Amino acid sequence: MTAFTRVPCRPLDRRLALVGAVVAGGLLLAGCGGNDDTKDAHDGSGKGATAASGATASSAAGAFNDADVSFAQMMIPHHEQALEMAGLADDRASDARIKSLAGRIEKAQDPEIATLKSWLRDWGKPEKASPGGMPGMDHGSDGAGGTDGMDHGSGGAMGGMMSEKDMRKLEAAKGAAFDRAFASMMIDHHKGAITMAKDEKENGRNAKAKKLADDVIKNQSAEVTTLRTLLDRL
């Protein structure tokens, strides 16, 4: 029978065995513990997902300032009134060119309203500004003080808005009388929008809002020229 010979464990072998045990233990802990981001994604707290979502929303909304917000809040009712005016032309105007221009106004400004509203939602701002933030907006007043609200063509923050009295006159007009009233009022209305757009280009921060302002200036300036030509011929 062969005798069993015990081989002594040398110091180097012991050190290698110890290092292997430490490495294995570290891998086991890493697999069980994970990092903080992984925990947030899987522990139900949603912290990591919320932070990522917020960053994405902020990036989508783009940088903006108070001038951008005011531009959007004021341009929405301004465009809405232009649509109301243009809608009257279908069964009141007698000049085909007036009807055609009214149709172009509807086609251009209706989508812009939707865009402006979407920006305000992205920015976390209301569609309507506080009364104090929109001077001259009492265009529905026909009080005993002799004012019928903002006169069209005024240079205020909401310049060009028709008063209720103006709108009633336009609604009551027919044929050539409507054509002349529409052209005259829409010129003033467009000039008010152009003024607001120029203010946005000068003071705004949001690139998309400034681009829309540039479009307003170009398109409505061209329409003002057309309306003036029509008015001279009506």
MARBA-3410 file (N, C-alpha, C, O; in Angstrom, 1 decimal):
234
0.9,-1.2,0.0,0.0,0.0,0.0,0.9,1.2,0.0,1.8,1.4,0.8 ~ 0.6,2.1,-0.9,1.4,3.3,-1.1,1.0,4.4,0.0,-0.2,4.6,0.2 ~ 1.9,4.9,0.6,1.7,5.9,1.7,1.3,7.2,1.1,1.9,7.6,0.1 ~ 0.3,7.9,1.6,-0.2,9.3,1.1,0.8,10.3,1.7,1.1,10.4,2.9 ~ 1.3,11.1,0.7,2.3,12.1,1.1,1.6,13.5,1.0,1.1,13.9,0.0
1.6,14.2,2.1,0.9,15.5,2.2,1.9,16.6,1.6,3.0,16.7,2.1 ~ 1.4,17.3,0.6,2.2,18.4,0.0,1.9,19.7,0.7,0.7,20.1,0.7 ~ 2.9,20.3,1.2,2.6,21.6,2.0,2.1,22.7,1.0,2.6,22.8,-0.1 ~ 1.2,23.5,1.5,0.6,24.7,0.8,1.6,25.8,0.9,1.9,26.3,2.0 ~ 2.1,26.2,-0.3,3.1,27.3,-0.2,2.4,28.6,-0.1,1.2,28.8,-0.4
3.1,29.6,0.4,2.6,31.0,0.6,2.0,31.6,-0.7,1.0,32.2,-0.7 ~ 2.6,31.4,-1.9,2.1,31.9,-3.1,0.8,31.3,-3.5,-0.1,32.1,-4.0 ~ 0.6,30.0,-3.3,-0.7,29.4,-3.5,-1.8,30.0,-2.7,-2.9,30.2,-3.1 ~ -1.4,30.3,-1.4,-2.4,30.9,-0.5,-2.9,32.2,-1.0,-4.0,32.6,-1.0 ~ -1.9,33.0,-1.5,-2.2,34.4,-1.9,-3.1,34.3,-3.2,-4.1,35.1,-3.3
-2.8,33.4,-4.1,-3.7,33.3,-5.3,-5.1,32.9,-5.0,-6.0,33.3,-5.5 ~ -5.2,31.9,-4.0,-6.5,31.5,-3.6,-7.3,32.6,-3.0,-8.5,32.7,-3.2 ~ -6.7,33.4,-2.2,-7.3,34.6,-1.5,-7.8,35.6,-2.5,-8.9,36.1,-2.4 ~ -7.0,35.9,-3.5,-7.4,36.9,-4.6,-8.6,36.4,-5.3,-9.5,37.1,-5.6 ~ -8.6,35.1,-5.7,-9.7,34.5,-6.4,-11.0,34.6,-5.7,-12.0,34.9,-6.2
-10.9,34.4,-4.3,-12.1,34.5,-3.5,-12.6,35.9,-3.5,-13.9,36.1,-3.5 ~ -11.8,36.9,-3.4,-12.2,38.3,-3.3,-12.9,38.7,-4.6,-13.9,39.3,-4.6 ~ -12.3,38.3,-5.7,-12.8,38.7,-7.0,-14.2,38.0,-7.2,-15.1,38.7,-7.7 ~ -14.3,36.8,-6.8,-15.6,36.1,-7.0,-16.7,36.8,-6.1,-17.8,36.9,-6.5 ~ -16.3,37.1,-4.9,-17.2,37.8,-4.0,-17.7,39.1,-4.5,-18.8,39.5,-4.4
-16.7,39.9,-5.1,-17.1,41.2,-5.7,-18.1,41.1,-6.8,-19.0,41.8,-7.0 ~ -17.9,40.1,-7.7,-18.8,39.9,-8.8,-20.2,39.5,-8.4,-21.2,39.9,-8.9 ~ -20.2,38.7,-7.3,-21.5,38.3,-6.7,-22.3,39.5,-6.2,-23.5,39.6,-6.4 ~ -21.6,40.4,-5.5,-22.2,41.6,-4.9,-22.7,42.5,-6.0,-23.8,43.1,-5.9 ~ -21.9,42.7,-7.1,-22.2,43.6,-8.2,-23.5,43.1,-8.8,-24.4,43.9,-9.2
-23.6,41.8,-9.0,-24.8,41.2,-9.7,-26.0,41.4,-8.9,-27.1,41.5,-9.4 ~ -25.9,41.3,-7.6,-27.1,41.4,-6.7,-27.5,42.8,-6.4,-28.7,43.1,-6.4 ~ -26.5,43.7,-6.3,-26.8,45.1,-5.9,-27.2,46.0,-7.0,-28.2,46.6,-6.9 ~ -26.5,46.0,-8.1,-26.7,46.9,-9.2,-26.4,48.3,-8.9,-26.0,48.6,-7.7 ~ -26.5,49.3,-9.9,-26.3,50.7,-9.6,-27.6,51.4,-9.3,-28.6,50.8,-9.4
-27.4,52.7,-8.9,-28.6,53.4,-8.5,-29.6,53.6,-9.6,-30.8,53.5,-9.4 ~ -29.1,53.8,-10.9,-30.0,54.1,-12.0,-30.8,52.8,-12.3,-32.0,52.9,-12.6 ~ -30.2,51.6,-12.1,-30.9,50.4,-12.4,-32.0,50.2,-11.3,-33.1,49.7,-11.6 ~ -31.6,50.5,-10.1,-32.6,50.4,-9.0,-33.8,51.3,-9.3,-34.9,50.8,-9.1 ~ -33.5,52.5,-9.7,-34.6,53.5,-9.9,-35.6,53.0,-11.0,-36.8,53.2,-11.0
-34.9,52.3,-12.0,-35.7,51.8,-13.1,-36.6,50.6,-12.7,-37.6,50.4,-13.4 ~ -36.2,49.9,-11.7,-36.9,48.6,-11.4,-37.5,48.5,-10.1,-38.3,47.6,-9.8 ~ -37.2,49.5,-9.2,-37.8,49.3,-7.8,-39.2,49.9,-7.7,-39.8,50.0,-6.6 ~ -39.7,50.5,-8.9,-41.1,51.0,-8.8,-41.1,52.5,-8.4,-42.2,53.1,-8.5 ~ -40.0,53.1,-8.1,-40.0,54.5,-7.7,-40.1,55.4,-8.9,-40.7,56.4,-8.8
-39.6,54.9,-10.0,-39.7,55.7,-11.2,-38.8,57.0,-11.3,-39.0,57.8,-12.1 ~ -37.8,57.1,-10.3,-37.0,58.3,-10.2,-36.2,58.5,-11.5,-36.2,59.6,-12.1 ~ -35.5,57.4,-11.9,-34.7,57.5,-13.1,-35.6,57.9,-14.4,-35.2,58.7,-15.2 ~ -36.7,57.2,-14.5,-37.6,57.4,-15.7,-38.1,58.8,-15.6,-38.3,59.4,-16.7 ~ -38.5,59.3,-14.5,-39.1,60.6,-14.3,-38.1,61.7,-14.7,-38.4,62.6,-15.5
-36.8,61.5,-14.3,-35.8,62.5,-14.6,-35.6,62.5,-16.1,-35.4,63.6,-16.7 ~ -35.5,61.3,-16.8,-35.3,61.2,-18.2,-36.5,61.9,-19.0,-36.3,62.6,-19.9 ~ -37.7,61.6,-18.5,-38.9,62.2,-19.1,-38.9,63.7,-19.0,-39.2,64.3,-20.0 ~ -38.5,64.2,-17.9,-38.5,65.7,-17.7,-37.5,66.3,-18.6,-37.7,67.4,-19.2 ~ -36.3,65.6,-18.8,-35.3,66.2,-19.6,-35.7,66.2,-21.1,-35.5,67.1,-21.8
-36.4,65.1,-21.5,-36.9,65.0,-22.8,-38.0,66.1,-23.1,-38.0,66.8,-24.2 ~ -38.9,66.3,-22.2,-39.9,67.3,-22.3,-39.3,68.7,-22.4,-39.7,69.5,-23.2 ~ -38.3,69.0,-21.6,-37.6,70.3,-21.6,-37.0,70.5,-22.9,-37.0,71.6,-23.5 ~ -36.3,69.5,-23.5,-35.6,69.6,-24.7,-36.6,69.8,-25.9,-36.4,70.6,-26.8 ~ -37.8,69.2,-25.8,-38.8,69.3,-26.9,-39.4,70.7,-26.8,-39.7,71.3,-27.9
-39.6,71.2,-25.6,-40.2,72.6,-25.5,-39.3,73.6,-26.0,-39.7,74.6,-26.6 ~ -38.0,73.5,-25.8,-37.0,74.5,-26.2,-37.0,75.6,-25.2,-37.9,75.9,-24.4 ~ -35.9,76.4,-25.2,-35.7,77.5,-24.3,-36.7,78.6,-24.7,-36.9,78.8,-25.9 ~ -37.3,79.2,-23.7,-38.3,80.3,-24.0,-38.2,81.3,-22.8,-37.6,81.1,-21.8 ~ -38.8,82.5,-23.1,-38.8,83.6,-22.1,-40.2,84.2,-22.0,-41.1,83.7,-22.7
-40.4,85.2,-21.2,-41.7,85.8,-21.1,-42.3,86.4,-22.4,-43.5,86.4,-22.6 ~ -41.4,86.9,-23.2,-41.8,87.5,-24.5,-42.4,86.4,-25.4,-43.4,86.7,-26.1 ~ -41.8,85.2,-25.4,-42.4,84.1,-26.2,-43.8,83.7,-25.7,-44.7,83.5,-26.5 ~ -43.9,83.7,-24.4,-45.2,83.3,-23.8,-46.3,84.4,-24.1,-47.4,84.0,-24.5 ~ -45.9,85.6,-24.0,-46.9,86.7,-24.3,-47.2,86.7,-25.8,-48.4,86.9,-26.1
-46.3,86.5,-26.6,-46.5,86.4,-28.1,-47.6,85.3,-28.4,-48.5,85.6,-29.1 ~ -47.4,84.1,-27.8,-48.3,83.0,-28.1,-49.7,83.3,-27.5,-50.7,83.1,-28.2 ~ -49.7,83.8,-26.3,-51.0,84.1,-25.6,-51.8,85.2,-26.3,-53.0,85.1,-26.4 ~ -51.1,86.2,-26.9,-51.8,87.3,-27.5,-52.2,86.9,-29.0,-53.2,87.4,-29.5 ~ -51.3,86.2,-29.6,-51.5,85.9,-31.0,-52.7,84.9,-31.2,-53.3,84.9,-32.3
-52.9,84.1,-30.2,-54.1,83.1,-30.4,-55.4,83.9,-30.5,-56.1,83.6,-31.5 ~ -55.8,84.8,-29.6,-57.1,85.5,-29.8,-57.0,86.4,-31.0,-58.1,86.6,-31.7 ~ -55.9,86.9,-31.4,-55.7,87.8,-32.5,-56.0,87.0,-33.8,-56.8,87.4,-34.7 ~ -55.4,85.8,-33.9,-55.7,84.9,-35.1,-57.2,84.5,-35.1,-57.8,84.4,-36.1 ~ -57.7,84.2,-33.9,-59.1,83.7,-33.8,-60.1,84.7,-34.3,-61.0,84.4,-35.0
-59.8,86.0,-34.0,-60.7,87.0,-34.6,-60.5,87.2,-36.1,-61.5,87.4,-36.8 ~ -59.3,87.0,-36.6,-59.1,87.1,-38.0,-59.9,86.0,-38.7,-60.4,86.2,-39.8 ~ -59.9,84.8,-38.1,-60.7,83.7,-38.7,-62.2,84.0,-38.6,-62.9,83.7,-39.6 ~ -62.6,84.6,-37.6,-64.0,85.0,-37.5,-64.4,86.0,-38.6,-65.4,85.9,-39.2 ~ -63.5,87.0,-38.8,-63.7,88.0,-39.9,-63.7,87.3,-41.3,-64.6,87.6,-42.1
-62.7,86.4,-41.5,-62.6,85.7,-42.8,-63.8,84.8,-43.0,-64.3,84.7,-44.2 ~ -64.4,84.2,-42.0,-65.5,83.4,-42.1,-66.8,84.1,-42.6,-67.7,83.5,-43.2 ~ -66.8,85.4,-42.4,-68.0,86.2,-42.8,-68.0,86.4,-44.3,-69.0,86.7,-44.9 ~ -66.8,86.3,-44.9,-66.7,86.7,-46.3,-67.5,85.7,-47.3,-67.9,86.1,-48.3 ~ -67.6,84.5,-46.9,-68.2,83.5,-47.7,-69.5,83.8,-48.3,-69.8,83.7,-49.5
-70.4,84.3,-47.4,-71.8,84.6,-47.8,-72.1,86.1,-47.8,-73.2,86.5,-47.9 ~ -71.1,87.0,-47.6,-71.3,88.4,-47.6,-70.5,89.2,-48.6,-71.0,90.2,-49.2 ~ -69.3,88.7,-49.0,-68.5,89.4,-49.9,-69.0,89.2,-51.3,-69.6,88.2,-51.7 ~ -68.8,90.2,-52.2,-69.2,90.2,-53.6,-68.0,90.1,-54.5,-68.2,89.6,-55.6 ~ -66.9,90.5,-54.0,-65.6,90.4,-54.8,-64.9,89.1,-54.6,-64.6,88.7,-53.5
-64.7,88.4,-55.7,-64.0,87.1,-55.7,-62.6,87.2,-55.0,-62.2,86.2,-54.4 ~ -61.9,88.3,-55.2,-60.6,88.4,-54.7,-60.6,88.5,-53.1,-59.7,88.0,-52.5 ~ -61.7,89.2,-52.6,-61.8,89.2,-51.2,-62.1,87.8,-50.6,-61.5,87.5,-49.6 ~ -63.0,87.1,-51.3,-63.3,85.7,-50.8,-62.0,84.9,-50.9,-61.8,84.1,-50.0 ~ -61.2,85.0,-51.9,-60.0,84.2,-52.1,-59.0,84.5,-51.0,-58.4,83.6,-50.4
-58.8,85.8,-50.7,-57.9,86.2,-49.6,-58.4,85.7,-48.3,-57.6,85.3,-47.4 ~ -59.7,85.8,-48.0,-60.3,85.3,-46.8,-60.0,83.8,-46.6,-59.7,83.4,-45.5 ~ -60.1,83.1,-47.7,-59.8,81.7,-47.6,-58.3,81.4,-47.3,-58.0,80.5,-46.6 ~ -57.4,82.2,-47.8,-56.0,82.1,-47.6,-55.7,82.4,-46.1,-54.8,81.7,-45.5 ~ -56.4,83.4,-45.6,-56.2,83.7,-44.2,-56.6,82.6,-43.3,-55.9,82.2,-42.3
-57.7,81.9,-43.6,-58.2,80.8,-42.8,-57.2,79.6,-42.9,-56.9,79.0,-41.9 ~ -56.7,79.4,-44.1,-55.8,78.2,-44.3,-54.5,78.4,-43.5,-53.9,77.5,-43.1 ~ -54.0,79.7,-43.4,-52.7,80.0,-42.8,-52.8,80.0,-41.3,-52.0,79.5,-40.6 ~ -53.9,80.7,-40.8,-53.9,81.1,-39.4,-54.5,80.0,-38.5,-54.2,79.9,-37.3 ~ -55.4,79.1,-39.0,-55.9,78.1,-38.2,-54.8,77.1,-37.7,-54.8,76.8,-36.5
-53.9,76.6,-38.6,-52.9,75.8,-38.1,-51.9,76.5,-37.1,-51.4,75.9,-36.2 ~ -51.7,77.8,-37.3,-50.8,78.5,-36.4,-51.4,78.6,-35.0,-50.6,78.6,-34.0 ~ -52.7,78.7,-34.9,-53.4,78.7,-33.6,-53.0,77.4,-32.9,-52.7,77.4,-31.7 ~ -53.2,76.3,-33.6,-52.9,75.0,-33.0,-51.5,74.9,-32.5,-51.2,74.3,-31.5 ~ -50.5,75.4,-33.3,-49.1,75.4,-33.0,-48.9,76.2,-31.8,-48.1,75.8,-30.9
-49.4,77.4,-31.7,-49.2,78.3,-30.5,-49.7,77.7,-29.3,-49.1,77.8,-28.2 ~ -50.9,77.0,-29.3,-51.5,76.3,-28.2,-50.6,75.2,-27.7,-50.4,75.0,-26.5 ~ -50.0,74.5,-28.7,-49.1,73.3,-28.3,-47.9,73.8,-27.6,-47.4,73.2,-26.7 ~ -47.3,75.0,-28.0,-46.2,75.5,-27.3,-46.5,75.9,-25.9,-45.7,75.6,-25.0 ~ -47.6,76.5,-25.7,-48.0,76.9,-24.3,-48.1,75.7,-23.4,-47.7,75.7,-22.3
-48.7,74.6,-24.0,-48.8,73.4,-23.2,-47.4,72.8,-22.9,-47.2,72.4,-21.7 ~ -46.5,72.8,-23.8,-45.2,72.3,-23.6,-44.4,73.2,-22.6,-43.7,72.7,-21.8 ~ -44.7,74.5,-22.6,-44.0,75.4,-21.6,-44.7,75.4,-20.3,-44.2,76.0,-19.3 ~ -45.8,74.7,-20.1,-46.5,74.8,-18.9,-47.2,76.1,-18.6,-47.3,76.5,-17.4 ~ -47.6,76.8,-19.6,-48.3,78.1,-19.5,-49.7,78.1,-19.9,-50.0,77.3,-20.8
-50.6,78.9,-19.3,-52.0,78.9,-19.8,-52.1,79.6,-21.1,-51.3,80.4,-21.6 ~ -53.2,79.2,-21.8,-53.5,79.8,-23.1,-53.9,81.3,-23.0,-53.6,82.1,-24.0 ~ -54.5,81.7,-21.9,-54.9,83.0,-21.7,-54.0,83.7,-20.7,-53.8,83.2,-19.6 ~ -53.6,84.9,-21.0,-52.8,85.7,-20.1,-53.7,86.4,-19.1,-54.9,86.5,-19.4 ~ -53.2,86.8,-18.0,-54.0,87.5,-17.0,-54.4,88.9,-17.6,-53.6,89.4,-18.4
-55.5,89.4,-17.3,-55.9,90.7,-17.9,-54.9,91.8,-17.8,-54.8,92.6,-18.7 ~ -54.1,91.8,-16.7,-53.1,92.8,-16.5,-52.0,92.7,-17.5,-51.2,93.6,-17.7 ~ -51.8,91.5,-18.0,-50.7,91.2,-19.0,-51.1,91.5,-20.4,-50.2,91.4,-21.3 ~ -52.3,91.9,-20.7,-52.7,92.2,-22.0,-53.4,93.5,-22.1,-54.7,93.5,-22.2 ~ -52.7,94.6,-22.1,-53.3,95.9,-22.1,-54.2,96.2,-23.3,-53.8,95.8,-24.4
-55.3,96.8,-23.1,-56.2,97.2,-24.2,-57.1,96.1,-24.6,-57.7,96.2,-25.7 ~ -57.2,95.0,-23.9,-58.0,93.9,-24.3,-59.5,94.0,-24.0,-60.2,93.1,-24.2 ~ -59.9,95.1,-23.5,-61.3,95.3,-23.1,-62.1,95.7,-24.4,-62.8,96.7,-24.4 ~ -61.9,94.9,-25.5,-62.5,95.2,-26.7,-64.0,94.9,-26.8,-64.7,95.1,-27.8 ~ -64.5,94.3,-25.7,-66.0,94.0,-25.7,-66.8,95.0,-25.0,-68.0,94.8,-24.8
-66.2,96.1,-24.5,-66.9,97.1,-23.7,-67.6,98.2,-24.6,-67.0,98.7,-25.5 ~ -68.9,98.4,-24.4,-69.6,99.5,-25.0,-70.2,100.4,-23.9,-71.3,100.8,-24.1 ~ -69.4,100.7,-22.9,-69.9,101.4,-21.7,-70.3,102.8,-22.0,-70.1,103.3,-23.1 ~ -70.9,103.4,-21.0,-71.4,104.8,-21.1,-70.2,105.8,-21.2,-70.5,107.0,-21.5 ~ -69.0,105.3,-20.9,-67.9,106.2,-21.0,-67.5,106.6,-22.4,-66.6,107.4,-22.5
-68.2,106.1,-23.4,-67.9,106.5,-24.7,-66.9,105.6,-25.4,-66.6,105.9,-26.6 ~ -66.4,104.6,-24.8,-65.4,103.7,-25.5,-66.1,102.5,-25.9,-67.0,101.9,-25.2 ~ -65.7,102.0,-27.1,-66.2,100.7,-27.5,-65.1,99.7,-27.5,-65.0,98.7,-28.3 ~ -64.1,99.9,-26.6,-63.0,98.9,-26.5,-61.8,99.5,-27.3,-61.7,100.6,-27.6 ~ -60.9,98.6,-27.6,-59.7,99.0,-28.4,-60.1,99.3,-29.8,-60.7,98.5,-30.5
-59.7,100.5,-30.2,-60.0,100.9,-31.6,-59.1,100.2,-32.5,-57.9,100.0,-32.2 ~ -59.6,99.7,-33.6,-58.7,99.0,-34.5,-57.7,99.9,-35.1,-57.9,101.1,-35.4 ~ -56.5,99.4,-35.2,-55.4,100.2,-35.7,-54.6,100.8,-34.6,-53.6,101.5,-34.9 ~ -54.9,100.6,-33.4,-54.2,101.2,-32.3,-52.8,100.5,-32.2,-52.7,99.3,-32.7 ~ -51.9,101.1,-31.5,-50.5,100.5,-31.5,-50.3,99.8,-30.2,-49.1,99.6,-29.9
-51.3,99.4,-29.4,-51.1,98.7,-28.2,-50.6,97.3,-28.4,-50.4,96.9,-29.5 ~ -50.5,96.6,-27.2,-50.0,95.2,-27.3,-50.9,94.3,-28.2,-50.4,93.4,-28.8 ~ -52.2,94.6,-28.2,-53.1,93.9,-29.0,-53.6,94.7,-30.1,-54.8,94.7,-30.4 ~ -52.8,95.5,-30.7,-53.2,96.4,-31.8,-53.9,95.7,-32.9,-53.5,94.6,-33.3 ~ -54.9,96.4,-33.5,-55.6,95.8,-34.6,-56.8,95.0,-34.3,-57.6,94.6,-35.2
-57.0,94.7,-33.0,-58.2,93.9,-32.6,-59.4,94.7,-32.9,-59.5,95.9,-32.5 ~ -60.4,94.1,-33.5,-61.7,94.8,-33.7,-62.5,94.9,-32.4,-62.5,93.9,-31.6 ~ -63.2,96.0,-32.2,-64.1,96.0,-31.1,-65.4,95.2,-31.4,-65.6,94.9,-32.6 ~ -66.2,95.0,-30.4,-67.5,94.3,-30.7,-68.4,95.2,-31.6,-69.1,94.6,-32.5 ~ -68.3,96.5,-31.5,-69.0,97.4,-32.4,-68.5,97.2,-33.8,-69.3,97.1,-34.8
-67.2,97.1,-34.0,-66.7,96.9,-35.4,-67.2,95.6,-36.0,-67.6,95.5,-37.1 ~ -67.1,94.5,-35.1,-67.6,93.2,-35.6,-69.0,93.2,-36.0,-69.4,92.6,-37.0 ~ -69.9,93.9,-35.3,-71.3,94.0,-35.6,-71.5,94.7,-36.9,-72.4,94.3,-37.7 ~ -70.7,95.7,-37.2,-70.8,96.5,-38.4,-70.4,95.6,-39.6,-71.1,95.6,-40.6 ~ -69.4,94.8,-39.4,-68.9,93.9,-40.5,-69.9,92.8,-40.7,-70.2,92.5,-41.9
-70.5,92.3,-39.7,-71.5,91.2,-39.8,-72.8,91.7,-40.6,-73.4,91.0,-41.3 ~ -73.1,93.0,-40.4,-74.3,93.6,-41.0,-74.1,94.0,-42.4,-75.1,94.2,-43.2 ~ -72.8,94.1,-42.9,-72.5,94.6,-44.2,-72.7,93.5,-45.2,-72.5,92.3,-44.9 ~ -73.1,93.9,-46.5,-73.2,93.0,-47.6,-72.6,93.5,-48.8,-72.5,94.8,-49.0 ~ -72.2,92.6,-49.7,-71.8,93.1,-51.1,-70.6,94.0,-51.0,-69.6,93.7,-50.3
-70.6,95.0,-51.8,-69.5,96.0,-51.9,-69.1,96.6,-50.6,-68.0,96.9,-50.3 ~ -70.2,96.9,-49.8,-70.0,97.5,-48.5,-69.2,96.6,-47.6,-68.3,97.1,-46.8 ~ -69.5,95.3,-47.7,-68.7,94.4,-46.9,-67.3,94.3,-47.4,-66.3,94.3,-46.6 ~ -67.1,94.3,-48.7,-65.8,94.2,-49.3,-64.9,95.3,-48.8,-63.7,95.1,-48.4 ~ -65.4,96.5,-48.8,-64.6,97.7,-48.4,-64.3,97.6,-46.9,-63.2,97.9,-46.4
-65.3,97.3,-46.1,-65.1,97.2,-44.6,-64.1,96.1,-44.2,-63.3,96.3,-43.4 ~ -64.3,95.0,-44.9,-63.4,93.8,-44.6,-61.9,94.2,-44.9,-61.0,94.0,-44.1 ~ -61.7,94.8,-46.1,-60.3,95.2,-46.5,-59.7,96.2,-45.5,-58.6,96.0,-45.1 ~ -60.5,97.2,-45.2,-60.0,98.2,-44.3,-59.7,97.7,-42.9,-58.6,97.9,-42.3 ~ -60.6,96.9,-42.4,-60.4,96.3,-41.0,-59.3,95.3,-41.0,-58.5,95.2,-40.0
-59.2,94.5,-42.0,-58.2,93.4,-42.0,-56.8,94.1,-42.2,-55.8,93.5,-41.7 ~ -56.7,95.2,-42.9,-55.4,95.9,-43.0,-54.9,96.3,-41.6,-53.8,96.0,-41.2 ~ -55.8,96.9,-40.8,-55.5,97.3,-39.4,-55.2,96.1,-38.6,-54.3,96.1,-37.7 ~ -56.0,95.0,-38.8,-55.8,93.8,-38.0,-54.4,93.2,-38.3,-53.7,92.8,-37.3 ~ -54.1,93.1,-39.5,-52.8,92.5,-39.9,-51.6,93.4,-39.4,-50.6,92.9,-38.9
-51.8,94.7,-39.4,-50.7,95.6,-38.9,-50.5,95.4,-37.4,-49.3,95.5,-37.0 ~ -51.5,95.1,-36.7,-51.4,94.8,-35.3,-50.6,93.5,-35.1,-49.7,93.4,-34.2 ~ -50.9,92.5,-35.9,-50.2,91.2,-35.8,-48.7,91.4,-36.2,-47.8,90.8,-35.5 ~ -48.5,92.2,-37.2,-47.1,92.4,-37.6,-46.3,93.1,-36.5,-45.1,92.8,-36.3 ~ -46.9,94.1,-35.8,-46.2,94.7,-34.7,-45.9,93.7,-33.6,-44.8,93.8,-33.0
-46.8,92.8,-33.2,-46.5,91.8,-32.2,-45.4,90.9,-32.6,-44.6,90.5,-31.8 ~ -45.4,90.5,-33.9,-44.4,89.6,-34.4,-43.0,90.3,-34.4,-42.0,89.6,-34.1 ~ -43.0,91.5,-34.7,-41.7,92.2,-34.7,-41.2,92.3,-33.2,-39.9,92.2,-33.0 ~ -42.1,92.5,-32.3,-41.6,92.5,-30.9,-41.1,91.1,-30.5,-40.1,91.0,-29.8 ~ -41.7,90.1,-31.0,-41.3,88.7,-30.7,-39.9,88.5,-31.2,-39.0,87.9,-30.6
-39.7,88.9,-32.5,-38.4,88.7,-33.1,-37.3,89.4,-32.3,-36.1,89.0,-32.3 ~ -37.6,90.6,-31.8,-36.6,91.4,-31.1,-36.4,90.9,-29.7,-35.2,90.9,-29.2 ~ -37.4,90.5,-29.0,-37.3,90.2,-27.5,-37.5,88.7,-27.2,-37.1,88.3,-26.1 ~ -38.0,87.9,-28.1,-38.2,86.5,-27.8,-36.9,85.7,-27.8,-35.9,86.1,-28.2 ~ -37.0,84.5,-27.3,-35.9,83.6,-27.2,-36.1,82.3,-27.9,-35.1,81.7,-28.4
-37.3,81.8,-28.0,-37.6,80.5,-28.6,-37.4,80.6,-30.1,-38.0,81.4,-30.7 ~ -36.6,79.7,-30.6,-36.3,79.7,-32.1,-37.5,79.5,-32.9,-37.7,80.2,-34.0 ~ -38.4,78.5,-32.5,-39.6,78.2,-33.3,-40.6,79.4,-33.3,-41.2,79.7,-34.3 ~ -40.7,80.0,-32.1,-41.6,81.2,-32.0,-41.1,82.3,-32.9,-41.9,83.0,-33.5 ~ -39.8,82.5,-32.9,-39.3,83.6,-33.7,-39.4,83.4,-35.2,-39.6,84.3,-36.0
-39.3,82.1,-35.5,-39.5,81.7,-36.9,-41.0,81.9,-37.3,-41.3,82.4,-38.4 ~ -41.9,81.6,-36.5,-43.4,81.8,-36.8,-43.6,83.3,-36.9,-44.4,83.8,-37.8 ~ -43.0,84.1,-36.0,-43.1,85.6,-36.1,-42.6,86.1,-37.4,-43.2,87.0,-38.0 ~ -41.5,85.6,-37.9,-41.0,86.0,-39.2,-42.0,85.7,-40.3,-42.1,86.4,-41.2 ~ -42.6,84.5,-40.2,-43.6,84.1,-41.2,-44.8,85.1,-41.2,-45.3,85.4,-42.2
-45.2,85.4,-40.0,-46.4,86.4,-39.8,-46.0,87.7,-40.5,-46.8,88.3,-41.2 ~ -44.8,88.2,-40.3,-44.4,89.5,-40.8,-44.4,89.4,-42.4,-44.9,90.3,-43.0 ~ -43.8,88.4,-42.9,-43.7,88.2,-44.4,-45.1,88.0,-45.0,-45.4,88.7,-46.0 ~ -45.9,87.1,-44.5,-47.1,86.8,-45.1,-48.2,87.9,-45.0,-48.9,88.2,-45.9 ~ -48.3,88.4,-43.8,-49.3,89.4,-43.6,-48.9,90.8,-44.2,-49.8,91.6,-44.5
-47.6,91.1,-44.3,-47.2,92.3,-45.0,-47.6,92.2,-46.4,-48.1,93.2,-47.0 ~ -47.4,91.0,-47.0,-47.8,90.8,-48.4,-49.4,91.0,-48.6,-49.8,91.5,-49.6 ~ -50.1,90.4,-47.6,-51.6,90.5,-47.7,-52.0,92.0,-47.5,-53.0,92.4,-48.1 ~ -51.3,92.7,-46.7,-51.7,94.1,-46.5,-51.5,94.9,-47.8,-52.4,95.7,-48.2 ~ -50.5,94.6,-48.5,-50.3,95.2,-49.8,-51.4,94.9,-50.8,-51.9,95.7,-51.5
-51.8,93.6,-50.8,-52.9,93.1,-51.6,-54.2,93.8,-51.2,-55.0,94.3,-52.1 ~ -54.5,93.9,-50.0,-55.7,94.5,-49.5,-55.8,96.0,-49.8,-56.9,96.5,-50.1 ~ -54.7,96.7,-49.7,-54.7,98.1,-50.1,-54.9,98.3,-51.6,-55.7,99.2,-51.9 ~ -54.4,97.4,-52.4,-54.7,97.5,-53.8,-56.2,97.2,-54.1,-56.8,97.9,-54.9 ~ -56.7,96.2,-53.4,-58.1,95.9,-53.6,-59.0,97.1,-53.1,-60.0,97.4,-53.8
-58.6,97.6,-52.0,-59.4,98.7,-51.4,-59.5,99.9,-52.4,-60.5,100.6,-52.5 ~ -58.4,100.2,-53.1,-58.4,101.3,-54.0,-59.2,101.0,-55.2,-59.7,102.0,-55.9 ~ -59.5,99.8,-55.5,-60.3,99.4,-56.7,-61.8,99.1,-56.4,-62.6,99.0,-57.3 ~ -62.1,99.0,-55.1,-63.5,98.6,-54.7,-64.4,99.9,-54.8,-65.6,99.8,-54.5
END
